[in-house]
């Protein structure tokens, strides 16, 4: 199944990109600055979007269930 192999490669790339972009506090900052958030709530470009963080962590958790990997597990700790 050639298509499944490419899909698996894309998922693996996405997982390692998520691990590499996670900050030392364990979350992913949101970029770029949203003008409406800056204007209405005085939130700059480095803020935590809980929805994105939940999506990233859920994706990594499911990825780790399929393909156990120490780097992925460490990012979930």
KALINQUI-V551637 format. One record per backbone hydrogen bond with DSSP energy under -0.5 kcal/mol. NH is the residue of the N-H (numbers start at 1). CO is the residue of the C=O. E is the energy in kcal/mol with one decimal. If there is no record, write none. Layout:
BEGIN
nh={NH;NH}
co={CO;CO}
e={E;E}
END
This chain:
BEGIN
nh={5;6;7;8;9;10;11;12;13;14;15;16;17;18;19;20;21;22;22;23;26;29;30;35;38;39;40;41;42;43;44;47;47;49;49;50;53;54;55;56;57;58;59;60;61;62;63;64;65;66;67;73;74;75;76;76;77;77}
co={1;2;3;4;5;6;7;8;9;10;11;12;13;14;15;16;17;18;19;27;23;27;47;33;34;35;36;37;38;37;42;30;45;28;47;48;49;50;51;52;53;54;55;56;57;58;59;60;61;62;63;69;70;71;72;73;73;74}
e={-1.4;-1.7;-2.2;-2.3;-2.0;-2.2;-2.4;-2.3;-2.4;-2.6;-2.3;-2.3;-2.2;-2.2;-2.1;-2.2;-1.7;-0.8;-0.6;-3.0;-2.2;-0.6;-2.4;-0.6;-2.2;-2.6;-2.6;-1.9;-0.8;-1.6;-0.6;-0.6;-0.9;-0.6;-0.6;-0.8;-2.2;-2.6;-2.2;-2.8;-2.6;-2.6;-2.5;-2.6;-2.5;-2.5;-2.6;-2.7;-1.4;-1.4;-3.0;-2.6;-2.4;-1.5;-0.9;-0.8;-0.7;-0.8}
END
